[in-house]
Amino acid sequence: RSVTKSTSLSTLNSKMSEISRHKNDISRCNSKKADINKKITAKTGDLHRYQLQLIKEQENDQKKRIAAQKKLEKEQLDYQKKITRELKSQKRAISPSHKFNRPVINKSDETEDITESYDVFISHATEDKDSFVRPLAELLRAKGINVWYDEFSLGWGKSLRKTIDYGLANSRFGVVVLSKSFIKKDWTEYELNGLTAREMSGENQVILPIWHEVSKSDILKF
């Protein structure tokens, strides 16, 4: 109801009280609204910070993954290079690559399965096997030395000349068991000539002589 001249004082006071209550309600609503807006602003700020933090963490994780991948690739590359160097070093150690006058080998007669290299080639006469050479070869092999010795290296169906030529060309050293029987053999002379050719071509010492029941005069006659 509207206020008129005829409105009583009590009614007027009642209206004023009602208006005051509404004002208070509006004030409280505005206050609550302000609090809510303040909280929304704070939460929005928190959300923005969390989003920035998440983006930063994702970027850091991405950088770490990239760095880890690069490190792994570098380690793999370094390892491959290391293996390659070791293989080349081993190949140089066990496969003489120096140029020298090796015994002539007919390429057409070679078998593809001959690929082994040796530490020592034992050149000897058959007559000295039982008394000296076989025990020597077995002792060297027991010590882990890769020995070319005919009883170890010659097999059924293999060419004697080709196998000996291969052993001469692919052994780091030649142990020559000099004896009276040795200096009488054509095969032993052939083997000694092959080893001598390697040594004369400029390689380090190849021939390791062993004097077996033989004198200096016997050797000079040879």
Helices and strands as residue ranges (DSSP letters): H 9-94, G 107-109, E 118-123, G 126-128, I 129-133, H 134-142, E 147-148, H 150-153, H 160-169, E 171-178, G 182-184, H 186-200, E 207-211, H 216-221
